[in-house]
Amino acid sequence: MGYRNLQECVAELERTKQLVRINAEVDPRLEIAEIQRRVYQAGGPALLFTRAKGSHFPLLANLFGTIERTRFLFRDTLEAVRHLVELKIDPMVFAKNPWRYRDVPFTALHMLPKYVSRGPVLKNETTIDQLPQIVNWPDDGGAFITLPQVYSEDADRPGWAHSNLGMYRVQLAGGQYERNQEIGLHYQIHRNIGVHHATAMRRGEPFRVNIFVGGPPAMTLAAVMPLPEGMSELTFAGALGGRRMRMVRHRSHKLPACESSGFGEGPQGGSLRLRELPISAEADFCIVGTVDPNRLKPEGPFGDHLGYYSLAHDFPILRVEKVYHRDGAIWPFTVVGRPPQEDTSFGHIIHEITGPIIPTVIGGVKAVHAVDAAGVHPLLLAIGSERYVPYASQRKPQELLTCAHAILGQGQLSLAKYLFIVANEDNPQLDIHDIPAFFRHVLERVDWRTDLHFQTQTTIDTLDYTGHGFNAGSKLVVAAAGPVRRTLPTEFPSGINLPDGFRDPRVCLPGVLAITAPKFDSRFTAVDSELERAISAFLRHFDANPPINAFPMVLLVDDSSFAAASLNNWIWMTFTRSNPAADVTGLGAFLHQKHWGCRGSLIIDARIKPHHAPPLIEDPQITRRVDDLFATDGPLHGL
């Protein structure tokens, strides 16, 4: 059986030596986050900080810090959940091997939440300023909850069956929030809570939101699962947790009238009684409040999972009514930043559970890989079928384009900025998670004259600032099919002269060349960056110097030695610092019937631009202090 609550989980991890208590006093502002990042990078244990400065509660970090520990947390139920997925893919497999699926009926019984009249979470009350105030990066706008479970329901279809439990970041303090009265909610455009928000706007009324922190680990993982709209994460949490999730029917509060919008006024001008939402009985903390869908305040900045700050923008606010916590409450948190980080384990476990179901959802698609090193949304790899006109003498992408459009129409996958898709028929053994092999496969076959497909003036990830506006940018689909058409160079040949200001050519992967370019000319904007002077000089130089075309992909970067130092560096720099429509060009470029292509090397301008968000850099003073904690005579030595 799974863990009933976080206390059971912590006790077992400590008993099995997968958790270490940190009894030295540490500062939740920057210091504790840097400790967590170092321990995560070292593949270290979960950490329970018992003396966080200014906090009454112990803090739990790195709970999901390794994929092995994440699997351990759900070891009793993972196989049964996979069996459920298999049956969804093909219900007839049950008849062929019923013994294999003997655990499915019991798992199904755990999927319905269990309503109770009371729960440990309601034992105590506190205020927002008494919660742990953890700040991860120097320029963060305040303290944030980084492992929240944000629960909302659809006002048109109330009840848990159409609820949403999502992990949306929550700002506890800073900015323009009223102390202990308001907190910030940041949710992106594709999230299901946004549907609930839109419903509330249409109905002209606020909507309730409950924020759980801690509790059964299955609830935390359920909050990040990409489930279809209308499917409750509570059912998945029950299956993964091995028990029905206990939910408390909360007593009713009257919502005070809201002077700014008129919301909250009842039929006779009094206060409005909104339908109360259930509370996770075993959560460690719960914040209860309401969102006026017409009121926004600046939220952020926040050091985010792309490796840059997401800047301050207007987002909804939660008007706080109650803050509850259980006896012995533990505050779990994580640190996000340039991947890989702890949330990488979420991606791994989600793929293990749901990966096999993708071909049943998107016809012709064999596999999809959201690349963690790029921050997930900037880069997707995919393998599809190419069965159209099988008798044609020359194969080219056709069905792959159908697959690509279907992928970009699916939930969170719709935020992809670059999608590389190849035909399974060309290499049935190709491993989509072997990134160097995948790009070798693409670059050996791609024809830049025909295989580039742009979408301009479209939506991209809220956290991605490479586009031409907030949530606004472009996409590029690269679809490659057919036989090998070139041999990829692995060394930079002598005799190729670079134009003035360009230096230090480095081979990142076979066929991929990175060149340090002059800094981006700040007189140019995000929209017309392809006209920037350095790019123009590069194109003029090499239009008459074709040997560089042996490299199908050329990157212009701020530091080619950094780009070539590791696969993760190349991925991160290339796909988080470029907007396809503005930053992709090529040698021998042409436009024919509104299709853009090039006859020579594809060139990606992956330099930092003035409109980009700043990258995350640690505070040197904090770094020195943490160095002392990990030193030979320090309290954290050996971690």
Secondary structure, DSSP 8 states (H G I E B T S, - for coil): ---SSHHHHHHHHHHTT-EEEE-S-B-TBTHHHHHHHHHHHTT--EEEES-BTT-SS-EEE-TT-SHHHHHHHTTTTHHHHHHHHHHHH-TTHHHH-TTTTTTHHHHHHTTS-EEES--GGGSEE--GGGS---B-STT-SS-EESSEEEEEEBTTB-SGGGEEEE--EEE-SSTT--TTTEEEEE--TTSHHHHHHHHHHHHTS-EEEEEEESS-HHHHHHTT----TT--HHHHHHHHHTS--EEE------B---TTT-TTB-TTSSBB------EETT-SEEEEEEEEEEEEEEE--EE-TTSBEE--EEEEEEEEEEEEE-TT--EE-----SSSSTTHHHHHHHHHHHGGGHHHHSTTEEEEEE-GGGTSTTEEEEEE---SSTT-SS--SSHHHHHHHHHTTSGGGGG-SEEEEEEGGG-TT--TT-HHHHHHHHHHH--TTTSEEEEEEEE--TT--SSSBTTEEEEEEEEE-SS-------S--TT----TT-EEEEEEETTEEEEE-----TTS-STTGGG-HHHHHHHHHHHT-GGGGGSSEEEEES-HHHHHH-HHHHHHHHHHS--HHHHEEETTEEEETTEEEESS-EEEE-S--TTS--B----HHHHHHHHHHHSTTSTTTT-
